[in-house]
Amino acid sequence: MKSVLIGLFLTLAGIAALMLLPSKQTPAPMPWEVTIMADGNSKVFDIHLGITTYSEAQRQLRQYGKTAIFTREGDAPSVEAFFQSINLGGLSAKLILNLAVDEDKIAEMLSHAMEARIQPSGARRYQLNNLSNTSLIKAPIIAISYIPSIRLDEEKIRYRFGDPEVIKQDAENPNTSIWYYPRLGLLIRLNEHEKTILEYSVKALSSH
């Protein structure tokens, strides 16, 4: 009887040990893992710019974003989806997706917007109602802004992306330099006092 109990104990202990072993998970896509697709646009975070829809991106990121329309004098309105905090491969970041929406559709959504708030940049942010939010799920993503919680310095960026094709100073903020990687449809905004911003966009938007 004693040997039976010992055997049972060892079996249960073995099962418990197996349950505590970490399961294999698919590696999360990282910001420097950029694939150029057949249409010339980039695929990053499993999002194929110009093709992947907002609903597909939410499934891939396993999070629901919040949408809004931004207007700024002199610029066309933009529809954006926000993920305040995501974690990919151990890196925490804020993610912003720009959605492709027809001008007429944007005007319609603005007419039903719930409220508008002035942003520090001077832009107006319009909160959308539920119907407008639902109508955006099939909108393709045309740009991504990735803002990691840790600042990336020049050495880290060169290590991950190589040397930029062009470096320019930001006209609105002379303390910010912009590194251009046109082959990747990417520009990176560097400022030693602010968080690094990586902006991926479809080729039609990323030419400078």
C-alpha positions in Angstrom: 0.0 0.0 0.0 2.8 2.3 0.9 4.6 1.8 -2.5 1.3 2.5 -4.3 0.9 5.8 -2.4 4.5 6.8 -3.2 4.0 5.9 -6.9 0.8 8.0 -7.0 2.6 10.9 -5.3 5.4 10.8 -7.8 3.0 10.7 -10.7 1.1 13.7 -9.4 4.3 15.5 -8.8 5.4 14.8 -12.4 2.1 16.1 -13.8 2.4 19.3 -11.6 6.0 19.9 -12.8 4.9 19.6 -16.5 2.1 22.1 -15.9 4.6 24.6 -14.5 6.8 24.4 -17.6 6.4 27.5 -19.8 4.5 26.7 -23.0 6.2 27.6 -26.3 4.8 30.8 -27.7 5.1 32.4 -31.1 7.8 35.0 -30.9 6.2 38.5 -31.0 7.1 40.7 -34.1 9.6 43.4 -33.3 9.7 47.0 -34.7 12.9 46.3 -36.7 11.5 43.2 -38.3 10.2 44.8 -41.5 9.3 42.9 -44.6 8.8 44.5 -48.0 5.8 43.0 -49.7 5.1 42.4 -53.4 3.2 45.7 -53.6 6.3 47.6 -52.3 4.7 48.4 -48.9 6.0 47.3 -45.6 4.7 44.6 -43.2 5.6 45.2 -39.5 3.9 43.8 -36.4 2.1 41.4 -38.8 0.4 44.4 -40.3 0.7 44.8 -44.1 0.3 48.5 -44.7 -2.5 49.3 -47.2 -4.0 45.8 -46.8 -4.5 44.7 -43.2 -7.7 46.1 -41.8 -8.3 47.6 -38.4 -10.3 44.6 -37.2 -7.5 42.2 -38.3 -4.9 44.3 -36.5 -6.9 44.2 -33.3 -7.0 40.4 -33.5 -3.3 40.2 -34.2 -2.4 42.6 -31.3 -5.0 41.0 -29.1 -6.3 44.3 -27.9 -9.0 46.7 -28.8 -8.0 50.2 -29.8 -9.8 53.6 -29.4 -10.6 55.6 -32.5 -10.8 59.4 -33.1 -10.7 61.9 -35.9 -8.1 64.7 -35.7 -8.4 68.0 -37.6 -5.7 70.6 -37.8 -5.7 73.8 -39.8 -4.0 73.3 -43.2 -4.1 69.5 -43.0 -6.6 66.9 -44.1 -8.5 65.2 -41.3 -7.1 61.9 -40.1 -8.7 58.9 -38.6 -6.6 57.2 -35.9 -6.8 54.2 -33.6 -4.9 54.2 -30.4 -3.4 51.4 -28.3 -2.2 53.2 -25.2 0.0 50.3 -24.0 1.0 47.2 -25.9 3.7 44.7 -25.1 5.5 43.0 -28.0 8.5 40.8 -27.3 9.0 42.4 -23.9 8.9 46.0 -25.2 6.1 48.2 -23.9 5.0 50.9 -26.3 2.2 53.1 -27.5 0.8 52.3 -30.9 -1.2 54.6 -33.3 -2.7 53.3 -36.5 -3.8 55.7 -39.3 -6.8 54.3 -41.1 -7.8 54.9 -44.8 -11.2 56.5 -44.8 -12.9 58.4 -47.6 -13.4 62.2 -47.1 -17.2 61.9 -47.4 -17.2 59.2 -44.7 -15.0 61.4 -42.4 -17.4 64.3 -42.9 -20.3 62.1 -42.0 -18.6 60.8 -38.9 -17.7 64.4 -37.8 -21.3 65.4 -38.1 -22.2 62.8 -35.5 -19.1 63.1 -33.3 -19.8 63.2 -29.6 -17.3 65.9 -28.6 -14.1 67.7 -29.6 -11.1 68.5 -27.5 -8.2 70.8 -28.2 -4.8 68.9 -28.1 -1.5 70.4 -27.0 -0.5 70.5 -30.7 -3.4 72.7 -31.6 -5.3 69.9 -33.3 -8.9 69.0 -32.4 -9.7 65.4 -31.4 -13.2 64.3 -32.1 -14.6 61.4 -30.1 -16.7 59.0 -32.3 -20.0 57.4 -31.5 -20.5 53.6 -31.5 -21.9 53.5 -35.1 -18.9 55.4 -36.5 -16.5 53.1 -34.5 -18.2 50.0 -35.9 -17.9 51.4 -39.5 -14.1 51.6 -39.2 -13.4 47.9 -38.6 -12.8 47.2 -42.3 -10.7 50.3 -42.9 -7.1 49.5 -44.1 -4.2 50.7 -42.1 -2.0 53.1 -44.0 0.4 54.2 -41.3 1.7 53.1 -37.9 3.4 55.3 -35.2 5.3 53.2 -32.7 6.4 54.9 -29.5 8.5 52.7 -27.2 8.5 53.4 -23.5 12.3 53.5 -23.5 14.2 56.0 -25.7 16.2 54.5 -28.5 19.6 56.2 -29.1 21.5 56.5 -32.3 23.6 53.4 -31.6 20.6 51.2 -31.1 18.8 52.5 -34.2 21.9 52.0 -36.4 22.3 48.5 -35.0 18.7 47.5 -35.8 18.0 49.4 -39.0 21.4 50.4 -40.4 22.4 53.9 -41.5 19.6 56.1 -42.7 19.5 57.3 -46.3 18.9 60.9 -45.1 19.0 62.8 -41.8 17.1 66.1 -41.5 16.2 68.5 -38.7 12.5 68.8 -37.9 11.3 72.2 -39.1 9.0 72.5 -36.1 11.4 71.3 -33.5 15.1 71.9 -34.2 16.0 69.6 -31.3 14.5 66.7 -33.2 16.3 64.9 -36.0 14.4 62.8 -38.5 16.1 59.6 -39.9 14.7 58.5 -43.2 14.6 54.8 -44.4 12.6 55.1 -47.6 13.1 51.5 -48.6 11.3 50.4 -45.4 8.7 53.2 -45.6 10.0 54.3 -42.3 11.1 57.5 -40.6 12.4 57.8 -37.0 12.1 60.9 -34.9 15.0 61.3 -32.4 15.1 63.8 -29.6 17.4 63.2 -26.5 14.7 64.8 -24.3 11.7 63.0 -25.7 10.6 59.5 -26.6 11.6 58.0 -29.9 8.9 57.8 -32.5 9.0 55.3 -35.4 6.6 56.1 -38.2 5.9 53.4 -40.9 3.7 54.4 -43.8 2.6 53.2 -47.3 5.1 54.3 -49.9 2.7 57.0 -51.3 2.8 58.7 -47.9 6.4 58.1 -47.0 8.1 59.8 -49.9 10.0 63.0 -48.8 
